[in-house]
Amino acid sequence: METRIVRSRKRAKTVSAREVDGVFEVRAPAHMSDSELEPVVQKLMERWQRRRDKQALSDADLERRARELNRQYFNGKLRWQSVRWVDNQNTRFGSCTPGQGTIRISHRLATMPGFVLDYVLVHELAHLLEANHGASFWRLVNQYPRTERARGYLMAAGLEIVED
């Protein structure tokens, strides 16, 4: 995307950005050098892109993926009310309320590799059968062949809690 820098003498310190007619417009103080501004613009662009990605999240696509994983790893026997993206899970990657049949997936997973999202979906789907993290639960989850790799990825990202 094209980036336009608009410098202003009225700005003392702050830098802001927004999309204007398909252009990423950055407003910055006139005294700020290009080298000072470059990392700020990069950070603003990344934040803006994350917001755009989040807005593009489709609950219908997530539901379709859950149905496919249900067929692959649970022989299509699981039933639920809804699978949705949420933006209020900042300490978890997903949640399942088995009694209500609801699964919620953190929007933070949208930017992670697909195998990680699949693992989280399988993990939450398994909770429809096993509410706890006991041995039976992990047998279900470990049917997904990339469980260990995905858990490692989430641990490195600081999102996976090691449970026995």
RORO-805457 format. One record per atom (N, C-alpha, C, CB): x, y, z. Coordinates in steps of 0.05 Angstrom, whole numbers, padded with zeros to 5 digits, always signed. Glycine has a CB too. Layout:
! RORO-805457
XYZ;...
END
This chain:
! RORO-805457
+00017-00023+00000;+00000+00000+00000;+00018+00025+00000;-00019+00000+00024;+00009+00044-00015;+00024+00070-00016;+00023+00084+00011;+00012+00088-00038;+00045+00096+00019;+00047+00111+00044;+00052+00140+00037;+00069+00099+00063;+00037+00158+00050;+00042+00186+00047;+00048+00198+00074;+00016+00200+00034;+00070+00213+00076;+00078+00226+00101;+00069+00256+00099;+00109+00224+00106;+00054+00264+00119;+00046+00292+00120;+00059+00304+00145;+00014+00295+00121;+00076+00323+00141;+00090+00336+00164;+00077+00362+00171;+00120+00341+00157;+00076+00367+00198;+00063+00391+00207;+00079+00404+00229;+00035+00384+00218;+00081+00430+00227;+00095+00446+00248;+00078+00448+00274;+00102+00474+00238;+00053+00443+00271;+00035+00444+00294;+00038+00420+00312;+00006+00447+00285;+00047+00398+00302;+00051+00374+00318;+00078+00376+00333;+00051+00349+00300;+00076+00371+00359;+00101+00372+00375;+00115+00345+00376;+00094+00381+00403;+00099+00323+00383;+00112+00297+00387;+00097+00274+00373;+00114+00291+00416;+00071+00276+00372;+00055+00253+00364;+00056+00247+00334;+00026+00258+00372;+00053+00222+00328;+00051+00212+00301;+00025+00196+00299;+00077+00195+00292;+00010+00201+00279;-00015+00185+00276;-00017+00175+00247;-00040+00203+00283;-00034+00156+00243;-00038+00145+00216;-00066+00136+00212;-00018+00121+00212;-00074+00136+00187;-00101+00127+00179;-00101+00122+00149;-00123+00147+00187;-00121+00107+00140;-00124+00102+00111;-00141+00124+00099;-00135+00074+00106;-00131+00136+00078;-00146+00157+00064;-00146+00151+00035;-00134+00186+00070;-00169+00144+00024;-00172+00137-00004;-00152+00117-00014;-00169+00163-00021;-00148+00096+00002;-00130+00074-00005;-00101+00080-00001;-00134+00067-00033;-00094+00102+00013;-00067+00109+00019;-00063+00109+00049;-00059+00137+00006;-00041+00098+00058;-00035+00098+00087;-00022+00125+00093;-00015+00074+00095;-00037+00143+00105;-00028+00170+00110;-00018+00173+00139;-00051+00190+00105;+00007+00182+00141;+00020+00186+00167;+00024+00216+00172;+00047+00171+00168;+00015+00225+00195;+00018+00253+00202;+00039+00254+00224;-00009+00266+00211;+00060+00271+00220;+00083+00272+00238;+00092+00300+00242;+00106+00254+00227;+00107+00305+00264;+00118+00331+00269;+00138+00338+00246;+00132+00333+00296;+00139+00363+00239;+00157+00372+00217;+00187+00368+00225;+00153+00401+00211;+00194+00370+00250;+00222+00368+00258;+00232+00339+00259;+00225+00380+00285;+00215+00319+00257;+00223+00291+00259;+00237+00282+00234;+00198+00273+00265;+00261+00271+00237;+00277+00261+00214;+00265+00236+00203;+00306+00257+00222;+00272+00230+00178;+00263+00205+00165;+00272+00181+00181;+00273+00204+00136;+00297+00181+00191;+00306+00158+00206;+00292+00154+00233;+00337+00161+00211;+00283+00176+00245;+00267+00174+00270;+00239+00164+00263;+00266+00201+00284;+00229+00173+00241;+00201+00167+00233;+00198+00139+00223;+00192+00187+00213;+00218+00128+00210;+00215+00102+00197;+00206+00079+00215;+00242+00094+00185;+00218+00075+00239;+00208+00053+00256;+00180+00059+00267;+00227+00049+00280;+00173+00084+00271;+00146+00091+00280;+00125+00085+00259;+00144+00121+00288;+00132+00092+00234;+00114+00086+00212;+00110+00056+00209;+00124+00098+00185;+00132+00041+00212;+00131+00012+00209;+00112+00000+00231;+00159-00001+00212;+00115+00010+00255;+00098+00000+00277;+00069+00007+00273;+00108+00011+00304;+00064+00031+00264;+00036+00040+00258;+00024+00023+00235;+00035+00070+00250;+00040+00017+00215;+00031+00001+00193;+00024-00027+00202;+00052+00000+00170;+00041-00039+00219;+00035-00066+00229;+00009-00066+00246;+00059-00076+00247;+00006-00046+00263;-00019-00044+00279;-00043-00041+00262;-00017-00020+00299;-00041-00024+00242;-00063-00020+00223;-00070-00046+00208;-00057+00002+00203;-00049-00060+00200;-00054-00086+00185;-00067-00106+00203;-00027-00097+00175;-00059-00108+00229;-00072-00126+00247;-00101-00120+00250;-00057-00126+00275;-00107-00094+00252;-00136-00086+00255;-00151-00094+00230;-00138-00056+00259;-00139-00090+00207;-00152-00098+00182;-00157-00128+00180;-00136-00089+00158;-00136-00143+00188;-00139-00172+00188;-00161-00181+00207;-00112-00185+00196;-00162-00168+00230;-00183-00174+00250;-00211-00169+00239;-00178-00159+00276;-00214-00147+00225;-00240-00140+00214;-00248-00160+00192;-00240-00112+00202;-00228-00172+00179;-00234-00191+00157;-00240-00219+00167;-00210-00192+00139;-00238-00223+00193;-00243-00250+00204;-00272-00258+00198;-00237-00251+00234;-00275-00282+00190;-00301-00292+00183;-00309-00315+00202;-00302-00302+00154;-00331-00312+00216;-00341-00333+00233;-00350-00357+00216;-00364-00323+00251;-00360-00351+00192;-00369-00372+00175;-00346-00390+00166;-00384-00361+00150;-00323-00377+00159;-00299-00392+00152;-00289-00409+00175;-00277-00373+00142;-00290-00397+00199;-00281-00412+00223;-00299-00436+00228;-00281-00393+00248;-00325-00432+00225;-00345-00454+00229;-00339-00476+00209;-00374-00443+00225;-00334-00469+00184;-00328-00489+00163;-00303-00504+00170;-00324-00475+00135;-00283-00491+00180;-00258-00505+00188;-00263-00524+00211;-00236-00484+00196;-00279-00515+00230;-00286-00532+00253;-00301-00557+00243;-00303-00517+00274;-00320-00554+00224;-00334-00577+00214;-00315-00597+00200;-00356-00568+00194;-00296-00586+00185;-00276-00603+00171;-00259-00619+00192;-00258-00587+00153;-00250-00605+00212;-00234-00618+00233;-00251-00639+00248;-00223-00597+00252;-00276-00632+00252;-00295-00651+00265;-00296-00677+00248;-00323-00639+00268;-00298-00674+00222;-00299-00698+00204;-00273-00713+00205;-00305-00689+00175;-00250-00699+00205;-00224-00712+00204;-00217-00727+00230;-00203-00692+00198;-00222-00714+00252;-00211-00724+00278;-00232-00734+00297;-00196-00702+00291;-00258-00729+00292;-00279-00738+00310;-00301-00753+00295;-00290-00714+00326;-00295-00762+00271;-00314-00776+00254;-00341-00762+00251;-00319-00804+00266;-00340-00735+00252;-00364-00719+00248;-00385-00721+00270;-00377-00727+00223;-00378-00733+00293;-00398-00738+00314;-00403-00714+00333;-00390-00761+00330;-00386-00694+00332;-00390-00671+00351;-00412-00652+00341;-00364-00656+00354;-00426-00640+00360;-00446-00620+00354;-00441-00596+00372;-00475-00632+00359;-00446-00573+00362;-00443-00548+00377;-00462-00527+00367;-00414-00537+00375;-00466-00506+00382;-00483-00484+00375;-00469-00463+00358;-00495-00471+00400;-00444-00456+00365;-00430-00436+00350;-00400-00437+00355;-00440-00408+00358;-00386-00429+00334;-00357-00425+00335;-00352-00397+00324;-00341-00448+00318;-00340-00380+00341;-00337-00352+00333;-00310-00341+00341;-00359-00335+00345;-00300-00321+00326;-00277-00305+00333;-00286-00285+00355;-00265-00290+00309;-00268-00280+00374;-00273-00260+00394;-00248-00243+00398;-00282-00272+00421;-00252-00218+00407;-00228-00201+00411;-00225-00194+00441;-00231-00176+00395;-00238-00209+00458;-00235-00204+00487;-00220-00225+00502;-00263-00200+00499;-00206-00243+00488;-00190-00264+00500;-00161-00256+00497;-00196-00292+00488;-00150-00244+00518;-00123-00235+00516;-00103-00253+00531;-00120-00207+00526;-00114-00271+00547;-00096-00289+00562;-00101-00318+00553;-00101-00287+00592;-00120-00323+00535;-00126-00350+00525;-00126-00349+00495;-00153-00360+00536;-00124-00372+00483;-00125-00374+00454;-00153-00384+00445;-00104-00392+00443;-00168-00396+00464;-00194-00406+00457;-00209-00414+00482;-00193-00429+00437;-00235-00418+00479;-00250-00428+00502;-00274-00444+00491;-00260-00405+00520;-00283-00462+00508;-00306-00479+00501;-00324-00480+00526;-00297-00507+00492;-00350-00477+00521;-00369-00481+00542;-00386-00505+00533;-00387-00455+00547;-00378-00529+00542;-00391-00553+00532;-00421-00554+00536;-00379-00577+00545;-00431-00544+00559;-00459-00545+00565;-00476-00528+00545;-00464-00535+00593;-00464-00507+00536;-00478-00489+00516;-00470-00495+00488;-00472-00460+00523;-00449-00511+00484;-00439-00517+00458;-00427-00493+00443;-00462-00528+00441;-00414-00476+00458;-00402-00452+00445;-00371-00454+00447;-00412-00427+00459;-00359-00447+00425;-00330-00446+00422;-00322-00418+00414;-00319-00467+00402;-00303-00406+00428;-00294-00379+00421;-00264-00381+00416;-00300-00359+00444;-00255-00368+00395;-00227-00368+00387;-00216-00340+00386;-00223-00382+00359;-00194-00336+00400;-00182-00309+00401;-00173-00299+00374;-00158-00309+00420;-00179-00274+00369;-00171-00261+00344;-00141-00261+00340;-00182-00232+00343;-00126-00264+00362;-00097-00264+00359;-00086-00287+00343;-00084-00265+00387;-00102-00308+00341;-00094-00332+00325;-00096-00327+00295;-00111-00356+00333;-00110-00306+00287;-00115-00302+00259;-00089-00297+00244;-00133-00278+00255;-00068-00287+00257;-00043-00281+00244;-00023-00303+00248;-00032-00255+00255;-00031-00325+00261;-00012-00347+00265;-00016-00368+00243;-00017-00360+00293;+00004-00386+00240;+00001-00407+00219;-00024-00423+00222;+00026-00425+00220;-00034-00433+00200;-00059-00449+00200;-00058-00473+00218;-00065-00457+00172;-00035-00487+00220;-00034-00511+00236;-00038-00504+00266;-00006-00525+00233;-00031-00479+00274;-00036-00471+00302;-00066-00467+00306;-00020-00445+00308;-00079-00453+00288;-00108-00449+00290;-00122-00476+00290;-00118-00432+00267;-00113-00494+00273;-00126-00521+00272;-00122-00535+00299;-00114-00538+00250;-00099-00533+00311;-00094-00546+00337;-00113-00534+00358;-00065-00541+00346;-00116-00508+00358;-00134-00495+00378;-00162-00504+00374;-00131-00464+00377;-00171-00505+00349;-00198-00515+00343;-00202-00544+00353;-00204-00512+00313;-00182-00561+00346;-00184-00589+00355;-00185-00590+00386;-00161-00606+00345;-00169-00574+00399;-00168-00573+00428;-00195-00565+00439;-00146-00552+00438;-00207-00544+00428;-00233-00535+00438;-00255-00555+00430;-00240-00507+00427;-00254-00567+00407;-00274-00587+00399;-00272-00611+00418;-00269-00597+00370;-00248-00619+00426;-00245-00642+00445;-00259-00636+00471;-00215-00647+00450;-00260-00610+00479;-00274-00603+00504;-00304-00609+00502;-00269-00574+00510;-00315-00611+00479;-00343-00618+00477;-00348-00647+00487;-00353-00616+00448;-00327-00663+00486;-00329-00691+00496;-00317-00694+00524;-00315-00710+00477;-00295-00679+00529;-00281-00681+00555;-00277-00652+00565;-00254-00696+00552;-00290-00645+00586;-00289-00618+00596;-00262-00611+00610;-00312-00613+00616;-00248-00631+00619;-00223-00625+00633;-00199-00631+00615;-00221-00643+00659;-00175-00629+00627;-00150-00635+00612;-00138-00661+00621;-00130-00612+00616;-00155-00681+00625;-00145-00707+00633;-00134-00723+00610;-00168-00723+00647;-00127-00748+00616;-00114-00765+00596;-00133-00770+00572;-00107-00792+00609;-00159-00774+00577;-00178-00779+00555;-00179-00755+00537;-00206-00785+00566;-00179-00731+00548;-00179-00706+00532;-00154-00706+00514;-00179-00681+00551;-00130-00710+00526;-00106-00708+00510;-00104-00730+00489;-00082-00710+00528;-00116-00753+00493;-00117-00774+00472;-00133-00763+00448;-00130-00800+00483;-00155-00749+00454;-00170-00737+00432;-00154-00716+00417;-00196-00725+00443;-00142-00698+00432;-00127-00676+00420;-00103-00687+00404;-00118-00656+00441;-00090-00707+00415;-00066-00717+00401;-00072-00732+00376;-00051-00735+00420;-00097-00736+00369;-00103-00746+00342;-00094-00727+00321;-00134-00752+00340;-00094-00702+00328;-00084-00681+00309;-00054-00684+00308;-00093-00652+00318;-00042-00690+00284;-00014-00697+00283;+00006-00674+00289;-00008-00707+00256;-00004-00650+00288;+00015-00627+00293;+00010-00615+00320;+00011-00606+00271;-00001-00630+00339;-00007-00619+00366;+00019-00610+00379;-00020-00641+00383;+00039-00627+00379;+00064-00619+00394;+00076-00594+00381;+00084-00643+00393;+00077-00594+00355;+00089-00570+00342;+00073-00545+00348;+00090-00575+00311;+00047-00547+00346;+00030-00523+00352;+00032-00514+00380;+00000-00530+00345;+00033-00533+00399;+00037-00525+00427;+00064-00511+00431;+00035-00550+00446;+00084-00521+00418;+00111-00509+00419;+00110-00480+00408;+00131-00525+00404;+00095-00476+00386;+00093-00450+00375;+00079-00431+00395;+00077-00451+00348;+00057-00441+00406;+00042-00424+00426;+00059-00419+00451;+00016-00438+00433;+00074-00438+00459;+00092-00434+00483;+00112-00412+00476;+00107-00460+00491;+00124-00413+00453;+00143-00393+00445;+00130-00365+00443;+00156-00400+00418;+00105-00365+00435;+00090-00339+00433;+00080-00331+00460;+00067-00342+00413;+00084-00348+00481;+00074-00341+00508;+00045-00345+00512;+00081-00313+00513;+00032-00362+00495;+00003-00366+00498;-00005-00393+00508;-00009-00361+00471;+00013-00412+00507;+00006-00439+00515;+00015-00444+00544;+00018-00461+00496;-00003-00455+00560;+00004-00462+00587;+00008-00492+00587;-00019-00454+00607;+00030-00501+00598;+00036-00529+00599;+00019-00542+00621;+00066-00534+00606;+00002-00562+00612;-00016-00575+00631;-00010-00605+00629;-00046-00570+00624;-00013-00619+00651;-00010-00648+00651;-00035-00662+00642;-00001-00658+00679;
END
